[in-house]
Amino acid sequence: MSLRTGKLPPSVLKKMLKHTGARDPRVILGPKLGEDAALVKFGGQTLVLKTDPVTYASDMIGWYAVHVNANDVATRGAKPCWFQATILLPDGSDERLVEDIFKQISSAAKELGVAVTGGHTEVTPGIDHPIVVGDMHGVLIGRKPILTSGAKVGDSIVLTKGAGIEGTALIARERRAELVDVLGKKTVDRASRFLTDPGLSIAREALLALEYHVHAMHDPTEGGVAMGVNELAEASGKSVELWIDEVPVKDETRKICAHYGIDPLGLLGSGALLATFSKDDATGFVRALKRRKIDAAIIGKVVRGKTRSVAIRDGVSMPLSSSERDEVLKLF
């Protein structure tokens, strides 16, 4: 089977996840489709472990690497604590580029109270832009971890901030000159700032969700909100409804996606948190976020039935389509 750029197809990944090395009773949660991070008992604590690369961006790549890994740790109900990175540089890179990446990593880590504990840096043949592979470790805050598989029948599904936050920022920064001509400088400037406003970090929202008895949390990344909802259904073994008309999509995202003919629901989704709660707790969580000036909406529910995802638009139901191949790859 020839593989395309993007995530491995779930059917392939499921087969690969049979190969997990030695058994260790301290591993509470190992590799599993749709789960964002591993859980390991160590002494009297539960460690949360995550690794994720940044391969699309050329701008602010070190900053991305810290936040996308911290997000996955936060979805377990944990505090990100320690970060390491492998930095792969193309032949001909200069010292200034290396220093920029190191400074980005340090700055992002300081924002989150995270220590940088090591890593590896090299000039690598066969690549034409830097790649940063991050590794974040954290410590569970409460007694029980939050899993993607924790969604319960009857839960409301909440999405924070909006669809395609990361993808919007990436496209605006990488295709700036073209987009300024089409959409205007003000729109492109605003979209470029999506990295920090509304921001890629979901740590704040994830910690607040614990106060509202959250059942499941997931960080939608490649494949966007659509893939994230499908992964939520797959991990929990439940049927999920996504109310398309309720999904928040910022104006800048709509304009950029319309220009390139791409779907905001399939666009890189870091910056948003998918979470499920009882109906009343979901309402309380959304209100609490809005008091903190963070956008959020109830975008669907978990229902009885076999594992599947259904999209509902204008009252019409249809299967929720998603792709391992993110919409941003149509441009890069």
N, C-alpha and C positions, 0 to 999 in steps of 0.2 A: 504493500500500500504506500503510495507516494504521499508525503505529508506537505501541507501548505503552511505558509507563515501564520503564526498565531498559536493559540492554545492547542494542545493535542485534542482530537475528538474524544468525547467521553468514553466511547467504546474501546478506543485504544488505551486510554489512561487507566481504565479499570483493569485491563490485563496487566499493565505495567506495575500497578500497585500491589500485585501479589509478591513482588520481590522486595522484601523489607528487612533483609539482614537477620541478625540474631534476635531471638526473643528476649525481652527485658520486662520484668513485671512492673518496673517503675514507669513504663510508658502507658499513660492513661488513654491517650488518643494519638494514634499514629497517622500515616497517610490515608486520607479518605476523600473521595470526590465531594467537592463543595465546602469542605471545612477549611477555614482560613489559617489555622496554626495548630501545632502539636502541643500536647500537654504531658509533662513529665514530673513525677513526684521526686523531690530531692530534699532530704532531711525533713523538716517540718513544713516545707513550702511546696507549692506547685509552680513549676517554671513553664512559661509559654514560649515556644520557639517558632521562628518564622524566617524563611529566606525568599527573596523575590528580586528579579533583575529589573533594571530600567534599560530598555533596548531601543525605544522609539525616539526619545528626546535627545537633542544635542545641546540644548540650553538648560541650565539649572539642573543637570542630571544628578549631581550629588544631593541636592535638596530633595528632589523627587524620591531618591532611593531611601532616605531616612523616613520620610512620611508614609510611603506606601507600605513599608514593612511595619512601622509603628501602628498603622491602622489595623492591620490584621491581628496584631497582638491585642490591641484594645477591644476588638470584637469578642474576645474570649472573656472579657471582664477583668483585664489585667493592666498593670502599669508598665509601659515600656521602660526598660532600664539600661540595657547594654547593646551597643551596635558595632558591627564589624562590616567591612566592605572589601570585595575584590574589584579592583579598578583595572580594566583592560583598555589600553590606549593604542590607537593606530600608529603605524610607523610614521615618523616625522613630527610627532607631537612635540610641543615645546614645554619648557618648565612652567611657563605662565598658566597653561591649560591645567597642568597637574595641580598647581597651587589653587586655582579657582575651584576645582572639584573638592579638594581637601577643605577649603574654607566654607563651601556650601554645606558639606557634611557636618562640619563643626557647628555652623550657625543653626542648622535645622535641629541638631541634637540638643543644643542649648535651649532652644525654644521649648522642647519637650522634657527637659531635665534628664536627658539621656547621656551616658558616658560612652565615648568612642574607645573601644578596648583593643582594637587591632585590625588587621586585614592584610591585604597583599596588593601590590601595584606592579604592573609590567607593561612593556610595549609588546603588542601581540601581532603576529602576521595574519593577514587575511581579513582584517576588518577595516572599515573606512570611517568609523566614528567611535567615540568612547562608549563603553558599556560598563555599568556599575551593577554588581550583584551584591545586594545588601543582606545582612543577617541580623535580626533583632531578637533579643531575649527579654522577657519580662516576668513579672511575678504576679500571680493571681491575687486580686484584692479581697474578694469574699471567700466563702467556704466552697461554693460550687461554680465551676466554669460555665460560661454561656456558649452553646454550640449552635451551628447552623441547623443541625438536626433537631433542635428543641422546639420547633414550631408546633402548635397544638391546634386541633380542629376548633374553629370559632375565633381564632386570633385575627386581629386586624393587622395589616402590614403597613408600616410607616416608612417613608423615604424622606431623608433629610436633605436640605439644600436644593437638590435637583439632579436631573439626568445630564450626563456628559460634561461634568465640571472639568475633569482633567483633560479630556479630549478637546474641549473648547479652548482651554489655555494653550495646549500644545499646538493646535493648528494656528491660533492667532500669533503665536510667537515664531513658529517656523515658516509661516506664509504671510508675514506681516505686510510686505510691500504690495503684494497682489490684493490683499483684503482691504487695505487702506483705500486703494483706488475704487473698489467696488462698494464697500460698506461705510467708509469714512473713518477718519482717525479716532474719533471719540469712541465709536463702537469697538474698534480693534484694541484700543488702549484698555478699555474696560474688560474685554475678554482676556487680554494678556494678564491682567491682575487677578484672574480667577484662582491662580496659585495660592494667593494669600487672602483674597476676598471674593467669594465666600471661603476659599481655602481648601487645601487638600486634606488637612488633618481632620479626622473624625473622633479623636481621643476624647474631646470634651463631651460630645454627644453620647458616646458609648458609656462613659462613666455616669452621666446623668440618667441614662436608660436603666442602670442598675437600681436606681431609686424608685422606678416605676415597674419593678417586677418583670423585666423583659424576659421573654422565653427563648428567643433566637436572635442572633445578630450575624450579618454578613456584609462584607465589603465588596461591592460590585466593581470589578476592574475591567479586564479585557472582555469585550462583548457587552459591556454596559449593564444597564438596569435589566434589560430583557434576559441576558445570560444570568445575571445575579438571581432573578426570580426563578428561573429554571433550575439553577443550582440549589436554591432554597427548597424547592419541591423535591428534587432528587435526594438531597441529604436527609430531609425529614420523612420521606416516603408518603407525603401528603399531596392532595390536590390543591392548587393555588389559583385564585382569580386575580388578574391584574386589570385594574380599571384605567385604561389608557388615558381617558380624558382627565383623570385626577393627577396624573404624574406631572410634577412641576418641572417645567423647562424654561430656563431663562431666555430673555429676548435675544441676547447675543448668541446663545447656542442655536436658537431657531434660525437666525439670519445666516450664520456660518454654515449650518447643515443644509439649509435651502440652497445656498450658493453652490455647494459641492454635490448636492443630490444624495446626501447621506442621512441615515436615520439616527436622531439623537438618542433613542432608546438602545441602540447598539454601539454607542460611542463610549470610549474609555471613561469609567465611572468613578474613579477615586475622588474623594471629597464628599460622596454621599454615603449614608449608612442605611442599610435595609434592616429593619428590626420588626419582630412580631410581639404583640402584647394582647392581653384581654382587651375587649372593646373599650371599657372605661379607662384602663391604664393607658391605652394608645391615645385617647383623647387628652388625658392629663399630660402625657409626654409632649404631644404637639403644642399644647398651650404653654408648657414650661419652656420649650425651645423658642417659641415666638416672643415670650417675655425677654429672652436673651438675644433677641434680634437674629435668630437662626430660622430660616425657612424650613417648613416641614409639612407633610400632608399624609393622610391615610389614603393609600393607593390600591388597596385590595384586601382580600381576606383568605384565610385558610379554610378549606371546606372538606367534607367527607368525600371519599372516592380514591381511586387508584392514583399512583404518582403521575401527575401531569400538570401543565400550566395552561390556563385559558386566558386569552386577552378579550376584554369586553370594551367595545367602542360604540357609542350611540345605541346602547342596548343590545348590540349584536355580538354573539360569542363566536370565537374562532381560536384554533390552537395558537399559542404564543410561540412565534418563531424566533430563534436566536442563532447566533453563529459563533463558533470558536474564533473566527477570523473577524477581528474588530473592524468597525467601519473606518477607523483612521487609516487602515492599511490600503484603502482605496486611493489614498493621497501620497503614501510614502513607500 
